[in-house]
Amino acid sequence: MLLTITTTRYPATDLGYLLHKHPAKVHTFPLTAGDVHIFYPEATEEKCTAALLLDLDPVRLTRKNGPGGNDFALELYVNDRPYVASSFMSAAISQAYSSAMNGRCKDKPELVDVAFPLEVTLSVLPVNGGEPLLRSLFEPLGYEVSVQAFPLDTQFTEWGQSRYYEVSLKNTLPLWMLLSQLYVLIPVCDNDKHYFIGSHEIEKLMEKGRDWLEDHPAKELIVRRYMKHLGPLTRQALDLIMKEEAVPEEIEDTPVPAEKIRLHDLRLQTVRDLLLEQQVTSVADLGCGEGKLLRLLMEKPAFTRILGMDVSYRSLEIAGEKLKLDRMPERQRKRLELIQGSLLYKDKRLSGFDAATLVEVIEHLEPPRLAVLEKVVFEYACPSLVIITTVNAEYNIKYESLTAGTFRHNDHRFEWTRPEFEAWATVVAERFGYTVTFKPLGEWDDAVGAPSQLALFTIADT
C-alpha cells in the first residue's frame, strides 16, 4: 500500500523538515505485521513528494488475531489486509510520522502551523459505503476529492464495482492536521480495525480530532465507525466531542430567567463558599471536568494548593485552555495542578489535601463500584473534609420532559432520593470515621425537596 504526500510550496523540500525524514535517505520502521518504508520519489525546491510504503507480511498477519475477528476459519489466510490501506496504514502513519502529526518540528518550528498546499494519493483504499461516503468524509474538510473505482473483475464487468478506490485528495492546511485526519478517516472508510478497541481509543480520537471533528457534519458516523460500533464507547466519545461529559447536560441546567442563578453554578458557588467557611487551604476536585470549580477556587487566594483530577484527558485539555494555563503567571500556576486519574484506583497523588470535592460525580458510576470509590476517597486520600453533591431523584417529577423511570442524563447510572443518599452517606461516615451533615441545593419544594443535594463530611475528632 502506498501513501504519497506532495507539496509545491516553495521551498518544497521544507516537507522533509516537517516529516523529520531526510529526502536523500530511505527510512525503514518495523511494525508487528510488516515494515514501513519512507522515501522521496521527487525532492526539489519546486515540488517534493514523500512516499510511505506499507509492506505487510501475510505470514506475520496470521500470527495475530485476524483482521476481522476471525469470523470464519480461512479469514486469517484469505483477506485483503496486505493489499489495502486500512487501520494498519493509520498505525504506520502514527509511527513513521509521529513528530509531524503531533505538531513538532525541531529545525523549523515556525512551519508547524503553516497551511501548505498538499496533495495525497492513496493506493488502494477500501470504502465501505462507496464514493458518496468517501466524499461525505473529506469534502466538508475542504478537500478536492478525485477517485478511480476498481471493478470486481475486469473480465466480468457485469459484476459491477468493488469497494476499492485509488484516491487523490487536495487541500491547503497544516501538515499535522492532514496526518491527523488521515489517521482517523482511513479506518472509518474501511469500517474496521485490526486491534482491540478500548477506552484509550476515545483519548486518541479526541487528540487527533481536535479542531475539526466537532464541526464535521458526519461526526456521529465517524465516531461510530472509529469505535467499531461499540455503543458505550461511541456515546462517551460523542458526549466529549460535544463537551457534555464534564458538565452533564442535565435537565436542571437549562437556562432560567436572568434574576435566577443556574443550578450548576449554584452548586459550584455553594461548594466554594463551604470550603471558605471551613478555612481549608488545599483542595482536590475529583472529577473536575472542564474546570469550572477550579476557576472559582483560583479566584480566592485562601486556596494555596488546588488539584483537578479527571478520567478524561480531553476534559483536562479543555480545562487547561479555559483556565489559560499557558498564560497564567508563574506564581498562580504553582497553585494549580491537573492530573488524569480514576476514583476507582488508589492514588498517592490525592493524599495530603485538606478537602476533596465530588460535584455530580457519584451518579456516573455503577453502584457496585461505589465501595471502591469510598475507600479511595475516605480511607486512602483521607482529607479532613469531603463535599459530595448529587441529583435528588424525587425532584424529577417536576420536569415535564422526563418520563417515569428515566434519568436526567443518559450517562447517569443511578439517581438517589434524599433518604437513599442520606442512608449511604451516613454509613460511609460511620465506616471511615467522619461526621456528615446535609444541605439542599436549588429551589425548595415542600413535597419533593430541592433538585440537588449535598453531603458535607468532616473527619471526627479522635
Summary of the structure (lengths in Angstrom):
residues: 462
radius of gyration: 26.6
end to end distance: 69.6
largest distance: 87.8
contacts: 1442
relative contact order: 0.08
helix: 39%
strand: 23%
